[in-house]
Amino acid sequence: MGVARYDFGQSHIDKFKIDPQNGFLIVRDVPITLTGVRKYRNPDGTTVREAKTPEELLSKATVDSANGKPITDDHPKDANGQNVLVTKDNYPKFVKGYMGTNAHVADDGTIRNDMTIMDPTLINEIRHGKEELSIGFEMELDPTKGKLDGTAYDAKQTNIRINHVAVVEKGRAGHKVRLSADSDDAVQVTDETHNEEKGNKMEFTKVHSKEYGDISVATQDADKLTKIIGDADESNSKLEKLKAERDKINQQIEELEGSNDKSKKEAADAKKKADEARARADAAEEENKSLKSQLEGDAFEDKLNNTLAFREKAKKIVGDSFDFTGKSEREVEEAALKTKFPDRSFDSESDDYVRGYYENLFTTNAGGVGYGRTAEQDSEESAYQKALEARQNLYEGGE
C-alpha cells in the first residue's frame, strides 16, 4: 500500500477477565486508535505532520481492517531491528493473540474492539503493568496540506489498513484522548504546542498485596486501596490466629474424650470453648470474604470508576487544581456550590438537598461557567431552588 506506520497510544487494560477453562486473557471494548494530527520522523531525520481524518480513519474499510488481526508483544522486528508487519511467513514467531470481530466506532470517536491474548508471558506482563497499545498499519499519503480541528498538517493518511495491535510498555498520548497513536515516531501535536499533550495525563502507581501481588491503580486512589489491603491482611492474620486456637482446643478434646468422668466433663467444657472459638473464626472469615470482595471482580473496578467519573465531572466546577484527597462526595458538592453561592451555607441541609442543588449547576450552567447569565435563566434557577427548598421542608416535617 505504500507506507507502514506504528502508532502508539494509551489504553489502561484494567478491565480484563481470565477465561476459567483455558486461562486466556479477555479484554472487552478496547480503544485502539482515533483521529488526530501526529508528527512522524522520516529516516533522514526530518519530520512531517500527518492527519488521520474522520472520513479516512472511521471509514468502514478501515474499521473492518481491525477485525481478527494479530496481537503482538511489542512491534515485530526483523534481524536488523527494524519494525515489520505481521505476515503468513513470520506469524508463528510474533502472534500472541487475536483481535475480535466486532470492531466499531464508539461515541468518543475511537475505534474499539475486543482482545483475546493466549500467550502466558504477555498475560503476566499485562497483569504487572504493561498495558498500552500500538497499532501497526499500512496507508497511502496525500501530500495536500490542511487543518484538522484547528491543527495544521503536511499530509493526510488515506486507505488506512490495520495490520496488527502491539502491547507495549509506554505510549505518549495524553490521558484525555485515552488511546491516540503516539510513539517515538508519531507524536500528537497541536498548533499551540507542536508536541504531545501533557496537562491531562493520568498518573498510575502500583500497590502491593500479599495475596494479589502488585495492583495498578490511579495515584490519587493509592491510599484508599492501601487501606483496603491493610484491612484485608489484618483480617487474614486474625482469622489464622482464631483457627490456630480452634485447632489447639480440638486437640485437647481428643486427648480428654474417652477418659474418666472428670475428664469427660473437662472435654465438654473444652468442646463448648471450641464451639465459641469456631463461631468467632466463622465470623472473622465472613468479614474477610467481605473485604476480599472489594479487591476481586468488578466490585473494586466499579467503585474506582464511579469515583473517577464523579471527580472528572466535579472539576468542571471546582477546577483541575482542586484537592479531592480525603473528601467525601458531599464535601466536594458543597465546595462546588460555594463557587457559585459563596454567601450561602449548606451545613444544615440534607444530602438529597445538597445533591439536587449541585446537579442543578450542570443543567443550568453547562460546564460551570458563570458568564453571560440571562434574566430568564436566573428566574428558572430561582424557581428550581424554591422547589428544592420546598421539598426539604417536607423532609423536615414542615408544611
N, C-alpha and C positions, 0 to 999 in steps of 0.2 A: 504493500500500500504506500510505501514511501518512507515514512519516518516512524521510529519506535520511541516511545517516551515511558518514563517510570515516575509516576506522581505519588508523593507521599501525602498521607492525611492522618487525622487523629480520631480514632474511634475506640473509646474505652470499652473493651469487651468484658463487661462485668455481669451480663445477664445470660450467662451460658448455663447449659444443663448437660449432665453426663448421662448418656443412654445406659440404663442399668444392665442391659443384655450384652452389649458389645464394648462398652467403655468409650464409644466415640463422643467427642465434644460437639454439641449442637448449639449454634448461636442464631437467634431469630432476628430478622428485620434489621440487618446491619447496614449503615450508610457507607458506601464505597467511593462515591465521587459527587461533585457538584459543579455548577457553573462558576466562572470567575476568570480573572486575568492572572497568569503566572509568568515568572521570569525564568527562562531556561538558559543554561550555559552551553555554548557551542564548543566543539573540540578545539577551536583556535583561541578560546578564552573570551570571545565576545559574548554578549547576552542578547536575547530577543524576548520581548513580551508577547505571549501568545494567549488568545482568548478561547475559552470554552463557552460558547454562546448557548442559550437555551434551545434555539432551534436545531443546533447540531447535537449537543450532548444529550438532550432529552428526547431526541427523535426515537421512534420505535425501533429502528435498526440498531442504534447504539445501546438502548436499554436491553433489547433482546440479546445482544452480544455478551451481556453479563451472566446469562443463564448457563449453568453446567460447566463453568470454567474452572480450571485447576486453582488450588490454593497452595502456595509455596512458603517455605521458611526462609525469609529474606528473598530478594530477587535472584533468579538463576544467573550464574556467571560461567563464562567459558574458561578455558585453560589460561587465558591472558588476563583474567579478572574483569572482563567486560560484561555488562548486563546483556542477557539474551532472552528471547521469548521462549515459551514452552512449546515443544513440537512433539510429534509422534516418535522422534528419534531419541529425545532426552527425557521424556516424561517419567520413566521409571526412577530416574535419579532425583527429580525435583518435586514431584507431586506428593503433597501431604494430606490432601482432602479436596472437596469439590464445593462450588457454589450451588445454591438451589436453583429451582426453575421458576421462581416467582419474582423475578426482577421487575421493579416498578418505580415510578416517580412518586415520592412521598410529598406531603403537604409543605415540608420545609425546603423543597426543591432539590433534594438529594436523590440519587439512585440508590435503592436499597434491595437487599436480597438476603436469603438465609445462607448459613455456612455449616458444613459438616467436616470436622477435622478428625482424621483417623490416626495420625502419627503420634505415638506416645510421647516422644521427645518434645514435639511442638506443643502438645496439650500441656505438658508440665511447664514449659516456658511461659505459656499464656497464663497459667494459674499463678505464676510468680511475677507477673507484671509486664510481659511482652504482649502489648495489647493494641498496637496501632497498625493501620493498614496502608498499603501502597498498591495502586493498580499499575500493571504493565499493559500497554496498548499500542496499536498502530493507528496512524492517521495521515492525512494529507494536509499541506499548509496552503492557505490562500493568503498571499502577501499583501492583501489590501489592508491599509491602516484604518482604525476606527476607535470607538469608545464603547465600553460596556459598563453600565451603571456608573458613568462618570469617570471611569478609569481608561486611559489611553492604551492601545495595544498596537503592535507592529504587524501582526499576522493573526489569522483565525484558523483554528484547527477544524478540519472537516472530515467527514467519513470516518469518525472515531469508532474503533472496534477494540473492545477489551479482550486481552489475551489471557491474563491471569490476575489473581489478587494475592499479594505477599503480606505475611505478618512480619512486622519489623519492630525494632527497638524504639525508634524515635522518629516521629514526623515533625513538621514545623508549622502546621496550620493552627490558627487561633481557636480557642475553645468555643467562641460564638458560632463558628461555622461547623464545628464538630469534626467534620471529615472533609477537608479540602486537599487537593493534590499538591502538596508542597514538600519537596526534598531538597538535597543539596543542589540539584539542577532544576528545581521547579519551585519558585517562591511566590506566594500570594502577594500581589502588590496593589497599592492604591496611588492616585496622583499625589496625595499628601505625603506619603512616607516612602514610596518605592521600595518597600520592604514588607516582611510578614507582619501580621497583626500580633500585638503582644499584650494589649491592655486587658483583654478578657480571657486570658489563658487560665484554665482551672488547674491548680496545683494538687498533686496527689502524693500521698505518702503510704507507708506500709506499717501496719500494726501487727505485732506477733501474738499468736495464740498457741498455747501448748497443744491443744487438740487439733487446730485447723492450720497451723503454720502461719505464714505471712498473708495478711489480708490487705488488698489495695483499697484505699478509702480517701475521700477528699480531705485535704489537710485540716480544714476548719472543723471537720467532724471526727478527727482522730481521738480527741479527748473523750468524746462520748462513747466511741467504740472501745477504747481502753478500759473505761469504767465497766462496760457490759462484760468484757472479757474477764476483768478482775473479779467481778461478782460471780461469774461462772466458775472460775478457778477456785475461788473461796468456797463455793458451794460443793465443788468436787472434793476438796480437801475435807470438808465437814462430813460429807457422805462417806468417804473412805474411813474416817475415824469411827463413825457410828457402826459401819459394817464390821470393823475390827472388834468393837465392843460386843456386838451381837454374836460374832463367831466365838469369842472367848467364853461368853456365858453359855452358849450351846455346848461347848466342850465340857464345861463344868457339869451341865445337866447329864451328859452321857456318863461321866465318872460317878455321879451320885445315884442315878437311877439303878435299881436292882440291888441296892444295899439295904441296910436295916431301916425301920420305920422312921427313925430320926433323920436319916439321910434322905428318905423319900420326901419328908416334909421340906427339908432344905432344897430338894430338887424342885418341889412345887413352887417354893418361893423364887428359886432361880428361874423357873420357867415363866413366872409372872414378870420378872425383871426382863427376861428375854423378849416377851411379847411387847413390853413397853419400849425396849430398845428397837425392836423391829418396826413398831409404829413410828418412832422418831426417824428411823432410817428411811421408811417409805415416804414420809412427809418431805424429808430432805431430798429424796430422789425426784419427787414431783416438782419441787422448787427448782431442782437442777434442770429438769426437762424444760420447764418454762423459760429459764434463762437461755438454754441452748436454742430454743425456737427463735430467739432474737438474732441468732447468728446463722441459721440454716434457711434454705429455700428462699422464697420471695419475701418473707416477713421483714427481714432487715433491709433488703433492697427497696421494698415499697416505702418503708419508714424513711429511709435516707432520701429516696427520690422525691417524696412528698415534702420533706424539709427543704431540699434544694429548690424545688419549684416555688414554695412559699417565699423563700428568700429572694429569688430572682424577681418575683412579682413585686415584693416589698421595695426592692431597690429603685423601682420607678418613682417611688415617693420619697424614701429616705436617702437615696443616693448610693453610689457604689462604695463609698468610704465608710458606710455605717458598720459598726462592730456588732455582729449578731451573737458573739460568744456569751454563753450563759443566760441568754434572754429567751423567755417563753414567747409563744406566738402572741399572747395578749399584750406583753410588753412591747413587742415590735409594732403591733397595730396601734397602741397608744402613741408610740413615738411618731408614727406616720401621721396620725391625727393632729399631733402638736405642730407639725409643719404647716398644716392648713388652718388650724384653730389654736394659735398659741395662748390665747387667754382662757381657753375652755379647759376645765378639769373633768376627767372621766374616771377618777379613782373610785367613786361610789357606784358607778354604773355596772350592770351585769355583763358577762362575757358576750351574750347574744346581742345586747345593745351596742357594745363596742364593735363587734364584728360587723353588724349592719352598717354602722357609721363608716367603718373602714372600707367595706366593699363599695359603698356609695362613691368613694373617691375615684374609683376606676370607671364607674358608669357615667358620672357627670363631668369628669375631668380627665379624659383619656390620657394615660401616661403620667399623670400627676403634675402637669404644667399649669401653673396658676395664672397665666396671662390671657387677656382678651375675653374675660367673662362677660356675658350679656345679662341684662336685667331679667330676661326670661329664664335663663339658666339659673340665676340666683334664686328666683322665685320658686322654680321647680325643686332646687336643693332645699330651700326653707320648708316647703311642703313635705318633702321626704323626711327631713329631720323631725318635724312635728309629728309625723306618723310614727316614727321610731320612738319618740318620747311618749306618745300615747300608748304604744304597745308596752313600753317599760312600766308605765303606771299600772297597767293591767297585771304585770308580773308582781308588782309590789302591793297589790291589793287596793289600788286606787279606783276611782270611779271611771 
